[in-house]
Amino acid sequence: MKKTLLQIAKYYYPVEGGIETVTKYLGEGLTDFNNVVVCFSQDGITRFETVNGVKVYRIASSLNIASQDIAFTYYHYLKKIIYEEQPDIILLHCPNPFLYPITAKLTPKDAKLVLLWHSDILGKGMLYKLVSIFEKRVLRKADLILATSPNYVHPSSPIYEYRDKTRIVPNGIIRSDFLWRAGDEKTLEEIRRKYHNKRIVFFVGRHTAYKGINYLIEAEKYIKSDCVILIGGRGPETDSLKALSTSDRVKFIGRISNENLRCYYYASDIFAFTSCTKQEAFGIALAEAMFCGCVPVTFTIDGSGVNWVSVRNQTGIEVPLGNVRAYAEAVDKLLGDRDLYIRYAAAGKNRIADMFTSERSNVEADRIFKELVAD
């Protein structure tokens, strides 16, 4: 008889995002389990549906505080769902501080509580001091903690104290989304022609402080190569970043559809991964770009998995945190040395294909979960 895995996440497909991608491929890929997902609804309606074979309960939020959804009915609904589904494993995707006390209280004694630790909570000040009380409680109660990289099991992280019950399950890309398809050549040519066939330095991601886009804009002043810098995505800092940029070779191109994203990776030469805090715990976009042969330039970030995904001087260039002149020099070096570029591109693609795919993550998670609930 199949065991039941109940994932508790912030949102679920078709909502886009790194954690949402992981929740989806675990739900659809761990086929030896009955898969259930509980998440917040974004349309204000609480409902149940089945998505690609996964049971999904969406609970309407009542309000949002500091990017955290809160639902006054959540305790009631989760208690009912747990009673009906009888999960053997409850997998809580973290951070999700509103759910720490609720999940800790409602996890049955005969179920295993697993925390998938995507990221620490950073930069929340006094609010985090309150949250940390519940965070410590759920960390103590957890039977197992999953970190997405060995780098994140770091003295600066709350999970370090619990490293004896921590295992590593890397995030992965959904490989099929980034394989070359018929018709992509035309899109690729259109992208390159639009920017006059110049070399492309590409960023994509949410425009927030920890993404370090300001460093890329500053580094542009020192890049000597003839290139264009494309900044994809949007977010709360978009307007201020546009005001910061004075160069006509920096282009803000807005949101890129999932269908076109791989073509931008393939069309670009350099992936400007400028994340600057360990709030960037892993870097799914980094792995996607590397799989498509786009060579990254990254910063050194203590306690982040970024520098595990891309290896310094093997798959890309890593420079000291915040050093925009060194960043510009790294871009120029890659654009000026074709042999080095080809070597890094091939090594990066192989590293992602070997280590950071959804298939690989599912195999590891499946093994760990089966050991956890073995009779």
VENMO-V774797 format. One record per residue. PHI is phi in whole degrees, -180 to 180 (999 if undefined). OMEGA is omega as a letter, one per 20 degrees, with the letter a starting at -180 (* if undefined). D_CENTER is the distance of its C-alpha to the mean C-alpha in whole Angstrom. Layout:
PHI;OMEGA;D_CENTER, PHI;OMEGA;D_CENTER
This chain:
999;a;33, -67;r;29, -80;a;27, -110;r;25, -108;r;21, -110;r;20, -95;r;17, -113;a;17, -131;r;13, -70;r;13, -136;r;13, -144;r;14, -44;j;14, -89;r;16, -63;a;13, -96;r;10, 156;a;7, -62;a;3, -67;r;6, -63;r;9, -63;a;8, -64;r;8, -59;a;11, -66;a;13, -72;r;13, -70;a;14, -63;a;16, -87;a;18, -96;a;18, -87;a;20, -74;r;23, -82;r;25, -116;r;24, -78;a;25, -108;a;21, -131;r;21, -126;r;18, -117;a;19, -151;r;17, -86;r;18, -90;r;20, -99;a;20, -110;r;23, 79;a;25, -120;r;27, -84;a;26, -158;r;26, -117;r;26, -153;r;25, -111;a;24, -121;a;21, 51;r;22, 87;a;23, -102;r;21, -72;a;23, -127;r;21, -104;r;22, -110;a;21, -108;a;23, -66;r;24, -83;r;23, -94;r;26, -163;a;24, -131;r;21, -126;r;22, 52;r;19, 69;r;16, -110;r;17, -72;r;19, -132;r;22, -127;a;24, -67;a;28, -95;a;28, -61;a;25, -57;a;27, -60;a;30, -68;a;28, -65;r;26, -60;a;29, -66;a;30, -65;r;27, -62;r;27, -62;a;31, -76;a;31, -90;r;28, 48;a;29, -68;r;26, -87;r;26, -131;r;23, -111;a;21, -108;a;17, -99;r;16, -82;a;12, -115;j;12, -86;r;12, -163;a;15, -61;r;18, -59;a;20, -91;a;20, -58;a;21, -67;a;24, -66;a;25, -66;r;23, -60;a;25, -76;a;28, -90;r;27, -65;a;26, -65;a;30, -64;a;31, -93;r;31, -111;r;27, -95;r;25, -101;r;22, -120;r;19, -107;r;16, -96;a;12, -91;a;11, -73;a;8, -166;r;9, -72;r;13, -90;a;14, -123;r;16, 69;a;18, -105;r;20, 59;a;23, -63;r;26, -61;a;24, -67;r;22, -60;r;25, -71;a;26, -61;a;22, -61;r;22, -61;a;26, -75;r;24, -62;r;21, -63;a;23, -65;a;25, -73;r;22, -65;r;21, -67;a;25, -74;a;25, -59;r;22, -78;a;24, -155;r;21, -121;r;17, -109;r;15, -101;a;12, -86;r;10, -159;r;12, -66;r;16, -62;a;15, -79;r;14, -82;a;17, -126;a;18, -54;r;21, -81;a;20, -102;r;17, -60;a;19, -78;a;18, -60;r;20, -62;a;24, -111;a;23, -64;r;22, -69;r;24, -116;r;23, -111;r;19, -122;a;18, -107;r;15, -130;a;13, -63;r;11, -67;r;8, -144;r;9, -87;r;10, -85;a;12, -53;a;15, -61;r;17, -70;a;15, -123;r;16, -79;r;19, -62;a;22, -125;r;24, -59;a;28, 97;a;28, -66;a;25, -60;r;28, -64;r;29, -63;r;26, -61;r;25, -64;r;29, -65;r;29, -63;a;26, -66;a;28, -66;r;31, -59;a;29, -109;r;29, 57;r;32, 58;r;31, -77;r;29, -64;a;27, -114;r;23, -105;a;21, -122;r;18, -122;r;15, -144;r;12, 158;r;10, -73;a;11, -85;r;14, -129;a;14, -59;a;16, -71;r;13, -76;r;12, 66;a;16, -64;r;17, -59;r;20, -67;r;20, -64;r;20, -64;r;23, -70;a;25, -64;a;25, -54;a;26, -63;a;29, -109;r;30, -79;a;28, -90;a;32, -67;r;30, -81;a;31, -150;r;28, -122;a;26, -113;a;23, -102;r;21, -115;a;18, -93;a;16, 94;r;15, -161;a;16, 166;a;16, -65;a;18, -102;a;19, -56;a;20, -63;a;24, -68;r;24, -70;r;22, -62;r;25, -68;a;27, -74;a;26, -87;r;27, -119;a;30, -99;r;30, -79;r;30, -96;r;28, -99;a;25, -119;r;24, -89;a;22, -109;r;21, 74;a;19, -69;r;17, -111;a;17, -66;r;17, -58;a;15, -68;a;18, -94;a;19, -59;a;15, -62;a;16, -68;r;20, -67;r;19, -61;a;17, -68;a;20, -77;a;22, -90;r;21, -95;a;22, -118;r;20, -99;a;16, -84;r;16, -100;a;13, -101;r;14, -53;a;12, -131;r;15, -137;r;14, -76;r;12, -62;r;10, -85;a;8, -79;a;7, -138;r;6, 105;r;5, -60;r;5, -62;r;7, -61;r;9, -64;r;10, -61;a;11, -62;a;13, -63;r;14, -61;a;15, -90;r;17, 81;r;19, -92;a;18, -82;a;18, -91;r;16, -118;a;18, -125;r;16, -97;r;17, -77;a;18, -128;r;16, -59;r;17, 79;r;15, -112;r;12, -78;a;11, -53;a;10, -84;r;14, -103;r;14, -66;r;12, -106;a;14, -97;a;18, -53;r;20, 60;r;23, -125;a;22, -119;a;19, 179;r;19, -112;r;21, -116;a;19, -125;a;21, -58;a;22, -56;r;20, 81;a;21, -85;a;24, -72;r;24, -67;r;27, -65;r;26, -63;r;23, -63;r;25, -64;r;27, -65;r;24, -61;r;24, -62;a;28, -63;a;28, -68;r;26, -73;a;27, -100;a;31, -124;a;30, -63;a;30, -63;r;31, -62;a;28, -60;a;25, -63;a;26, -64;r;26, -65;a;22, -62;a;21, -66;a;23, -66;r;21, -66;r;18, -61;r;18, -65;a;20, -63;a;17, -67;a;14, -60;a;17, -81;a;18, -121;a;15, -129;r;12, -118;r;13, -61;r;12, -61;a;16, -66;r;16, -64;a;14, -65;r;16, -61;a;19, -68;r;18, -63;r;17, -60;a;20, -64;a;22, -66;a;21, -67;r;22, -67;r;25, -62;a;26, -66;a;25, -112;r;27, -60;a;30, -72;*;33
